[in-house]
Amino acid sequence: MKAAVIESVGRAVVAEVPDPTPGAREVVVEVAACGLCGTDLHILQGEFAPKLPIVPGHEFAGEVVGVGTQVTELSLGDQVAVDPSLYCYECRFCRTGHNNLCERWAAIGVTTAGGAAQYAVAPVANCVKLPEHIRTQDAALVEPLSCAVRGYDVLNSRLGAHVLIYGSGTMGLMMLELAKRTGAASVDVVDINPQRLETAARLGVSATATGADELDRPQGWDLVVDATGNAAAIQDGLERVAKAGTFLQFGVADYSTRVTIDPYRIYNQEITITGSMAVLHSFERAAELFATGVLDPDIFISDRLPLDQYPQALDQFASGVGRKIVVVP
């Protein structure tokens, strides 16, 4: 079969690889679409994946075309979205309900072959059957949405909060949509990309700006979310949190990223700084939200490119052009 392969640091190609074979409790999914994510860029940079080469792609959905000998939950022809998370269920963190912090954490498309291919293998337990009214090509959005749902689980957002989001790429826009649905009094978005700010405005925000100084909230925001991973944005966001407010590090920063905090202010103003790592008990809820139309795929997905153009799609994503980019085998 044809698949994208990150062969070595900085090099991605499309090549022929062996067809996958399911284990007893696995299924083979014919991929309908696979989204690109910042994690894929980290893998290309030599981070996250334990070894290369690897078939990337952890945001994907498709049709079940093969089932293992012990699979009874799904049948051939079922349309599914795939949770890429692979846990050991044995370590301290798994046993205390923090599976996303598993000491042996792994993921389809990160540590094992993923969905940037014609076919992918997944445990049946990781597959969520989709209702018939959903276009399977759109359901690659379920995985990033499940990360956003996890982010709001961490925030424990209260009604009437004033929210500031840094970044209006896919993840920032998803956090925007969830903020609107969790009773925010206002949602402001900051980005240096005018095209992305236009999309945020189209979805409905209180205000958009290229810098927080342009926004009229001198007392700060109750919830500040970084969805960029950019050091300058993170540093600025930390300084915009209101008293008793919360800063969520949601964007994935490079390993070397560093910022400065003010310990006295954190103490004196009871500011919470927290993080959100991937998916935790949120994939099924994200699939259900997606089925209700919480996201408009035609707004969120800006480019649908053939799998043969995966290296070019990575370049486009890295340049910041477009919103969610998916490849279609």
Phi, psi and chi 1 to 4 in degrees:
 res  aa     phi    psi   chi1   chi2   chi3   chi4
   1 MET       -  165.6   69.6  169.0 -176.7      -
   2 LYS   -93.5  139.2 -171.8  179.3  -64.5 -177.0
   3 ALA  -151.8  152.5      -      -      -      -
   4 ALA   -78.0  142.7      -      -      -      -
   5 VAL  -136.5  124.4 -179.5      -      -      -
   6 ILE   -86.6  103.6  -63.8  179.0      -      -
   7 GLU   -77.6  -42.0  -71.0 -171.3  -36.3      -
   8 SER  -156.6  173.4   57.3      -      -      -
   9 VAL   -57.7  122.5  174.9      -      -      -
  10 GLY    83.7    3.0      -      -      -      -
  11 ARG  -130.9  119.7  176.6  172.7  170.3   77.1
  12 ALA  -123.6  138.9      -      -      -      -
  13 VAL  -136.8  170.4  -61.3      -      -      -
  14 VAL  -113.7  128.1  177.0      -      -      -
  15 ALA  -144.6  167.9      -      -      -      -
  16 GLU   -85.6  129.9  -70.2  -69.6  -31.3      -
  17 VAL  -130.3  162.6  -59.3      -      -      -
  18 PRO   -61.2  145.4  -22.8   33.4      -      -
  19 ASP   -64.0  142.6  -70.8  -15.4      -      -
  20 PRO   -77.0  151.2   28.5  -34.5      -      -
  21 THR  -122.6  128.4  -58.3      -      -      -
  22 PRO   -77.8  145.7   30.4  -35.5      -      -
  23 GLY   -77.0 -177.4      -      -      -      -
  24 ALA   -58.7  -37.4      -      -      -      -
  25 ARG  -112.7   34.9  -67.7  -75.2  -65.1  158.3
  26 GLU  -124.9  163.2  -66.3  179.5  -31.7      -
  27 VAL  -128.4  157.5  -59.5      -      -      -
  28 VAL  -101.6  128.6  176.2      -      -      -
  29 VAL  -110.2  125.0  176.6      -      -      -
  30 GLU   -80.1  113.3 -176.5  176.6    5.9      -
  31 VAL   -72.0  127.7  178.0      -      -      -
  32 ALA   -88.8  -36.3      -      -      -      -
  33 ALA  -163.7  149.9      -      -      -      -
  34 CYS  -136.0  124.5  178.0      -      -      -
  35 GLY   -84.5  151.4      -      -      -      -
  36 LEU   -94.5  148.4  -87.0   65.0      -      -
  37 CYS  -144.0  160.8  168.4      -      -      -
  38 GLY   -57.1  -29.4      -      -      -      -
  39 THR   -59.4  -36.7  -63.1      -      -      -
  40 ASP   -63.5  -36.0  -60.9  -46.5      -      -
  41 LEU   -68.2  -37.5  -64.5 -179.3      -      -
  42 HIS   -62.7  -41.7  -76.9  -80.0      -      -
  43 ILE   -62.2  -41.6  -65.2  171.4      -      -
  44 LEU   -61.7  -30.8 -173.4   67.4      -      -
  45 GLN   -83.2   -2.3  -64.8  162.7    2.0      -
  46 GLY    94.4   12.4      -      -      -      -
  47 GLU  -105.8  159.5  -60.8  176.5  -17.9      -
  48 PHE    77.4  -64.9  -66.0    0.6      -      -
  49 ALA   -65.5  132.2      -      -      -      -
  50 PRO   -69.2  -25.5   24.5  -33.2      -      -
  51 LYS  -157.9  154.2   61.8 -179.6 -179.8  179.3
  52 LEU  -117.9  152.0  -61.1  176.1      -      -
  53 PRO   -78.7  160.6   30.2  -36.7      -      -
  54 ILE  -147.5  142.2 -171.6   75.2      -      -
  55 VAL   -83.6  113.7  175.1      -      -      -
  56 PRO   -79.8 -173.8   32.0  -35.3      -      -
  57 GLY   107.5   94.3      -      -      -      -
  58 HIS  -112.3    1.6   59.1  -81.6      -      -
  59 GLU  -115.2   94.7  -56.1  176.6   -1.0      -
  60 PHE  -151.9  160.9   66.8   99.3      -      -
  61 ALA  -147.5  160.4      -      -      -      -
  62 GLY   177.8 -160.4      -      -      -      -
  63 GLU  -109.3  135.6  178.1 -179.0  -19.7      -
  64 VAL   -71.1  120.5  175.0      -      -      -
  65 VAL  -121.8    0.1  -65.5      -      -      -
  66 GLY  -156.8  141.4      -      -      -      -
  67 VAL  -131.8  146.0  -62.9      -      -      -
  68 GLY   -73.4  168.8      -      -      -      -
  69 THR   -66.5  -21.4   57.1      -      -      -
  70 GLN  -110.9   16.9  -63.0  178.6   19.2      -
  71 VAL   -90.1  122.4  171.8      -      -      -
  72 THR  -122.8  -14.3   57.6      -      -      -
  73 GLU   -77.9  -26.1  -61.4   88.5  -18.4      -
  74 LEU  -127.2  156.9  -66.3  171.9      -      -
  75 SER  -127.9  161.6  -57.6      -      -      -
  76 LEU   -56.6  135.2  -61.1  179.0      -      -
  77 GLY    96.4  -14.0      -      -      -      -
  78 ASP   -66.1  141.4  -74.9  -15.3      -      -
  79 GLN   -95.9  130.5  -52.9  -62.6  -48.9      -
  80 VAL  -136.9  151.0  -63.2      -      -      -
  81 ALA  -103.6  146.4      -      -      -      -
  82 VAL  -115.7  122.8  178.8      -      -      -
  83 ASP   -78.9  117.9  178.9   -8.4      -      -
  84 PRO   -78.5   -8.1   30.2  -35.9      -      -
  85 SER   -69.0  132.9  -52.5      -      -      -
  86 LEU  -126.0  117.1  -58.3  172.2      -      -
  87 TYR  -116.2  159.2  -50.6  130.6      -      -
  88 CYS   -86.6  -24.8   75.7      -      -      -
  89 TYR    61.6   14.0  -61.6  100.3      -      -
  90 GLU  -120.6  -28.4  -62.9  176.0   -8.7      -
  91 CYS   -74.5  171.6   70.5      -      -      -
  92 ARG   -57.1  -41.2  172.9  177.0  177.0  -91.6
  93 PHE   -71.5  -39.0  -63.1  101.5      -      -
  94 CYS   -64.0  -41.3  -76.7      -      -      -
  95 ARG   -69.5  -21.1  -65.0 -162.2  -50.9  -87.0
  96 THR  -103.0   14.6   55.2      -      -      -
  97 GLY    86.7    8.5      -      -      -      -
  98 HIS  -106.0   56.1  -60.4  -76.0      -      -
  99 ASN   -58.7  -32.2  -56.7   69.2      -      -
 100 ASN   -66.6  -11.4   59.9  -31.2      -      -
 101 LEU  -105.9   17.9  -54.8  179.8      -      -
 102 CYS   -47.2  135.0  174.0      -      -      -
 103 GLU   -67.0  -20.0  -68.2  177.9  -19.2      -
 104 ARG  -115.3   32.7  -57.3 -179.7 -174.0   89.6
 105 TRP   -51.8  136.0 -177.5   89.4      -      -
 106 ALA  -146.0  166.7      -      -      -      -
 107 ALA  -157.4  142.4      -      -      -      -
 108 ILE   -61.3  129.3  -59.0  167.0      -      -
 109 GLY    87.9   -3.8      -      -      -      -
 110 VAL  -122.3  -50.9 -179.4      -      -      -
 111 THR  -111.6  -17.8   58.4      -      -      -
 112 THR  -131.3  164.9   64.9      -      -      -
 113 ALA   -56.0  135.5      -      -      -      -
 114 GLY  -111.7 -156.7      -      -      -      -
 115 GLY   -95.4    5.5      -      -      -      -
 116 ALA   -82.7   62.1      -      -      -      -
 117 ALA  -162.0  171.5      -      -      -      -
 118 GLN   -69.9  -35.0  -70.1  176.4  -67.1      -
 119 TYR  -137.4  150.8  -57.9   95.8      -      -
 120 ALA  -143.4  151.1      -      -      -      -
 121 VAL  -102.1  140.5  167.2      -      -      -
 122 ALA  -146.6  146.6      -      -      -      -
 123 PRO   -59.9  142.4  -21.3   33.1      -      -
 124 VAL   -60.0  -31.9   65.6      -      -      -
 125 ALA   -65.4  -19.1      -      -      -      -
 126 ASN   -92.4   -0.6  -69.8   53.9      -      -
 127 CYS  -103.9  129.1  -61.6      -      -      -
 128 VAL  -110.3  120.3  174.4      -      -      -
 129 LYS   -68.9  136.0 -172.8  175.5  177.9  179.9
 130 LEU   -97.6  144.4  -59.9  170.5      -      -
 131 PRO   -67.6  158.1   19.8  -28.7      -      -
 132 GLU   -65.2  -26.0  -68.0 -176.8   -0.1      -
 133 HIS   -77.4   -8.6   72.7  -86.5      -      -
 134 ILE   -86.9  134.0  -70.1 -179.4      -      -
 135 ARG   -76.0  121.1  -66.5 -178.9  -60.0 -174.8
 136 THR   -61.3  -32.4  -48.1      -      -      -
 137 GLN   -62.6  -24.1  -81.6 -165.0   -1.9      -
 138 ASP   -82.8  -21.4  -64.2  -21.3      -      -
 139 ALA   -74.6   -1.5      -      -      -      -
 140 ALA   -63.3  -15.6      -      -      -      -
 141 LEU   -76.0  -13.9  -68.7  171.1      -      -
 142 VAL   -64.2  -41.1  172.1      -      -      -
 143 GLU   -63.5  -51.3 -165.5  -79.9  -20.8      -
 144 PRO   -62.5  -34.0   15.5  -28.5      -      -
 145 LEU   -62.6  -36.5  179.2   59.2      -      -
 146 SER   -65.8  -30.7   71.7      -      -      -
 147 CYS   -67.9  -40.1  -65.2      -      -      -
 148 ALA   -65.9  -39.3      -      -      -      -
 149 VAL   -60.8  -42.7  171.0      -      -      -
 150 ARG   -60.4  -40.3  167.6   60.7 -177.0  161.2
 151 GLY   -58.5  -41.4      -      -      -      -
 152 TYR   -74.8  -25.8  -91.2   87.5      -      -
 153 ASP   -61.1  -42.4  -73.3  -14.1      -      -
 154 VAL   -67.7  -38.9  169.6      -      -      -
 155 LEU   -66.2  -28.8  -81.1  171.1      -      -
 156 ASN    49.1   48.2  -68.1  -40.8      -      -
 157 SER   -60.0  141.6  178.4      -      -      -
 158 ARG  -107.5  157.5   65.4 -179.9 -175.0  -86.3
 159 LEU   -60.9  142.8  -67.3  172.3      -      -
 160 GLY    81.2   13.9      -      -      -      -
 161 ALA   -76.2  149.1      -      -      -      -
 162 HIS   -98.1  124.7  -65.3  -79.2      -      -
 163 VAL  -118.3  136.6 -178.8      -      -      -
 164 LEU  -122.9  126.6  174.8   61.4      -      -
 165 ILE  -117.6  127.2  -61.4  171.8      -      -
 166 TYR   -94.7  118.7  -76.2   77.6      -      -
 167 GLY   103.4  127.3      -      -      -      -
 168 SER  -122.4   37.4   51.9      -      -      -
 169 GLY   -77.7 -164.6      -      -      -      -
 170 THR   -54.4  -49.3  -60.3      -      -      -
 171 MET   -71.0  -39.3  -59.6  -47.5  -56.9      -
 172 GLY   -62.3  -40.1      -      -      -      -
 173 LEU   -68.2  -35.3  -65.9  177.3      -      -
 174 MET   -66.9  -40.7  -73.2 -173.2  175.1      -
 175 MET   -63.9  -34.9  -63.4  -60.2  -84.7      -
 176 LEU   -61.1  -48.0  159.5   64.5      -      -
 177 GLU   -63.3  -38.2  -68.8  -70.3   52.1      -
 178 LEU   -71.9  -35.9  -67.0 -177.0      -      -
 179 ALA   -60.6  -41.6      -      -      -      -
 180 LYS   -63.0  -30.6  -71.5  158.4   50.6 -179.6
 181 ARG   -94.3   -2.2  -73.7  162.7  175.3   78.9
 182 THR  -111.1   23.0   51.9      -      -      -
 183 GLY    81.2   27.9      -      -      -      -
 184 ALA   -66.2  140.7      -      -      -      -
 185 ALA   -75.2  -33.0      -      -      -      -
 186 SER  -153.4  151.4   68.0      -      -      -
 187 VAL  -135.1  115.8 -172.5      -      -      -
 188 ASP  -110.1  147.5  -60.1  -34.1      -      -
 189 VAL  -129.1  133.1  174.9      -      -      -
 190 VAL  -115.9  133.3  170.3      -      -      -
 191 ASP  -159.7  152.5 -158.2  -44.5      -      -
 192 ILE   -94.3   -3.2   59.5  173.4      -      -
 193 ASN   -98.2  108.8 -174.7  -40.8      -      -
 194 PRO   -64.1  -33.7   19.9  -30.5      -      -
 195 GLN   -64.7  -40.4  -71.6   76.2   29.7      -
 196 ARG   -69.9  -35.8  -71.2 -175.4  170.1 -180.0
 197 LEU   -63.4  -35.1  -77.6 -179.5      -      -
 198 GLU   -61.3  -39.1  -72.5  175.9    8.1      -
 199 THR   -66.1  -41.3  -56.0      -      -      -
 200 ALA   -59.8  -44.0      -      -      -      -
 201 ALA   -63.6  -37.6      -      -      -      -
 202 ARG   -62.7  -36.0 -178.9  179.3  173.5 -171.7
 203 LEU   -75.9  -20.8  -69.3  175.0      -      -
 204 GLY   105.3  101.4      -      -      -      -
 205 VAL  -132.9  166.7  -67.5      -      -      -
 206 SER   -74.6  -40.1  -55.4      -      -      -
 207 ALA  -163.1  152.3      -      -      -      -
 208 THR  -124.8  153.5   62.0      -      -      -
 209 ALA  -160.5  160.2      -      -      -      -
 210 THR   -88.0   -8.4   56.3      -      -      -
 211 GLY  -158.1  147.2      -      -      -      -
 212 ALA   -65.2  -21.9      -      -      -      -
 213 ASP   -63.3  -22.2  -74.2  -24.9      -      -
 214 GLU   -76.6  -12.9  -58.3  171.1   29.1      -
 215 LEU   -97.4  144.3  -57.9  169.4      -      -
 216 ASP   -94.2   77.7 -175.4   21.6      -      -
 217 ARG  -148.6   72.1 -171.9  158.2  -67.2  -79.8
 218 PRO   -62.2  -23.4   21.7  -33.0      -      -
 219 GLN   -82.4   -5.2   70.0  -88.9   41.2      -
 220 GLY    92.0 -176.8      -      -      -      -
 221 TRP  -116.0  145.5  -75.1  -99.0      -      -
 222 ASP   -65.3  -38.9  -57.4  -52.4      -      -
 223 LEU  -128.7  123.9  -57.3  175.8      -      -
 224 VAL  -119.2  126.3  176.9      -      -      -
 225 VAL  -119.6  122.0  177.7      -      -      -
 226 ASP   -92.5  119.6  172.5   68.6      -      -
 227 ALA  -116.5   26.3      -      -      -      -
 228 THR  -113.5  -37.3   69.8      -      -      -
 229 GLY    76.6    5.2      -      -      -      -
 230 ASN   -87.7  131.9  176.2  -87.9      -      -
 231 ALA   -59.9  -42.6      -      -      -      -
 232 ALA   -65.1  -40.8      -      -      -      -
 233 ALA   -66.1  -42.3      -      -      -      -
 234 ILE   -62.5  -46.4  -63.4  166.3      -      -
 235 GLN   -59.6  -45.2 -171.6   69.6   68.5      -
 236 ASP   -65.0  -41.5 -168.8   68.7      -      -
 237 GLY   -62.9  -38.1      -      -      -      -
 238 LEU   -60.9  -29.4  -74.1  166.3      -      -
 239 GLU   -86.4   -4.3  -63.2  165.9    6.4      -
 240 ARG  -103.0    1.4  -53.2  -70.0  178.3  172.9
 241 VAL   -76.5  130.5 -175.9      -      -      -
 242 ALA   -72.3  167.0      -      -      -      -
 243 LYS   -56.1  138.4  -68.5 -179.9  179.0 -179.9
 244 ALA    63.8   15.9      -      -      -      -
 245 GLY   -89.9  179.8      -      -      -      -
 246 THR  -131.0  136.5  -62.3      -      -      -
 247 PHE  -109.8  125.2  176.9   88.3      -      -
 248 LEU  -108.7  119.4  173.7   66.7      -      -
 249 GLN   -84.7  100.1 -174.0   54.3   50.1      -
 250 PHE  -106.0  -37.2 -175.8   70.2      -      -
 251 GLY   -69.5  150.5      -      -      -      -
 252 VAL   -91.5  112.3 -178.5      -      -      -
 253 ALA   -90.0  159.4      -      -      -      -
 254 ASP   -64.6  155.2  -68.5  -24.3      -      -
 255 TYR   -54.4  -33.8  -71.3  160.3      -      -
 256 SER   -86.0   -3.9   59.5      -      -      -
 257 THR   -65.2  132.8  -60.7      -      -      -
 258 ARG  -134.1  143.0  -62.7  -70.6 -176.0  -86.9
 259 VAL  -135.0  170.8  -63.7      -      -      -
 260 THR  -111.5  135.6  -58.3      -      -      -
 261 ILE  -112.6  160.7   63.7  170.6      -      -
 262 ASP  -109.5   93.8 -178.0  -15.3      -      -
 263 PRO   -57.5  -38.5  -24.0   34.7      -      -
 264 TYR   -64.3  -42.9  178.9   79.7      -      -
 265 ARG   -63.7  -40.0  176.8  169.7  168.6  -98.5
 266 ILE   -61.0  -42.7  -66.5  168.2      -      -
 267 TYR   -67.7  -52.5  146.6   76.2      -      -
 268 ASN   -69.4  -30.7 -177.5 -105.4      -      -
 269 GLN  -106.6    8.3  -61.2 -177.0    6.8      -
 270 GLU    49.7   53.2  -66.3 -165.8  -11.4      -
 271 ILE   -90.3  136.8  -69.8  170.2      -      -
 272 THR  -103.1  131.5  -60.8      -      -      -
 273 ILE  -117.8  123.1  -59.9  174.5      -      -
 274 THR  -141.8  171.9 -172.3      -      -      -
 275 GLY  -132.1  165.9      -      -      -      -
 276 SER  -136.8  119.3  172.4      -      -      -
 277 MET  -109.6  104.4  161.1   60.5 -176.9      -
 278 ALA    58.0 -133.0      -      -      -      -
 279 VAL  -112.2  136.5 -179.0      -      -      -
 280 LEU  -150.4  110.4 -178.8   64.4      -      -
 281 HIS    50.8   33.9  -48.3  -47.4      -      -
 282 SER  -126.9   -6.0   54.3      -      -      -
 283 PHE   -70.2  -45.5 -161.7   87.6      -      -
 284 GLU   -64.0  -40.7  -72.6   78.4    3.7      -
 285 ARG   -63.5  -38.6  -73.9  179.9  -69.8  148.1
 286 ALA   -64.3  -41.0      -      -      -      -
 287 ALA   -62.3  -40.0      -      -      -      -
 288 GLU   -67.6  -42.0  -69.3  178.8   -8.3      -
 289 LEU   -62.1  -42.1  -77.1  170.4      -      -
 290 PHE   -61.5  -39.1 -171.8   76.4      -      -
 291 ALA   -65.6  -25.3      -      -      -      -
 292 THR   -84.3   -5.2   68.0      -      -      -
 293 GLY    89.7   26.0      -      -      -      -
 294 VAL   -62.0  -26.5   68.2      -      -      -
 295 LEU  -120.1  147.1  -54.6  178.8      -      -
 296 ASP   -98.6  104.7 -177.0  -15.5      -      -
 297 PRO   -58.3  -31.2  -23.5   34.4      -      -
 298 ASP   -70.7  -20.4  -67.8  -31.0      -      -
 299 ILE   -87.8  -42.7  -67.0  178.2      -      -
 300 PHE   -73.4  -38.9  -87.4   80.0      -      -
 301 ILE   -90.6  111.9  -61.0  174.7      -      -
 302 SER   -92.8  -27.4   61.1      -      -      -
 303 ASP  -140.6  133.3  -62.8   86.8      -      -
 304 ARG  -121.6  104.2  -58.6  175.4 -170.0  -95.0
 305 LEU  -110.6  150.0  -56.9  175.9      -      -
 306 PRO   -66.7  150.9   21.8  -31.2      -      -
 307 LEU   -54.7  -33.8  178.3   60.9      -      -
 308 ASP   -57.6  -22.0  -74.9  -23.6      -      -
 309 GLN   -99.8   21.6  -66.8 -177.1   20.7      -
 310 TYR   -56.0  -46.5 -173.4   85.8      -      -
 311 PRO   -59.3  -40.5  -25.0   36.6      -      -
 312 GLN   -67.5  -35.7  -64.7   92.1  -37.7      -
 313 ALA   -62.9  -40.4      -      -      -      -
 314 LEU   -61.2  -43.1  -87.9 -178.5      -      -
 315 ASP   -62.2  -42.9  -69.6  -19.6      -      -
 316 GLN   -64.2  -43.1  178.5  179.3  -29.2      -
 317 PHE   -62.4  -43.3 -179.7   72.4      -      -
 318 ALA   -63.7  -28.7      -      -      -      -
 319 SER   -80.1  -10.4   70.6      -      -      -
 320 GLY    82.8   15.4      -      -      -      -
 321 VAL   -89.5  124.7  175.9      -      -      -
 322 GLY    91.7 -174.4      -      -      -      -
 323 ARG  -114.0 -114.5  -64.8  177.1  -62.6  -78.8
 324 LYS   -78.6  127.5  174.9   57.3   65.7  178.6
 325 ILE  -107.9  127.6  -60.6  171.2      -      -
 326 VAL  -120.4  148.4  -58.3      -      -      -
 327 VAL  -105.5  143.5  -68.8      -      -      -
 328 VAL  -119.5  112.0 -178.8      -      -      -
 329 PRO   -61.6      -  -23.5   35.4      -      -
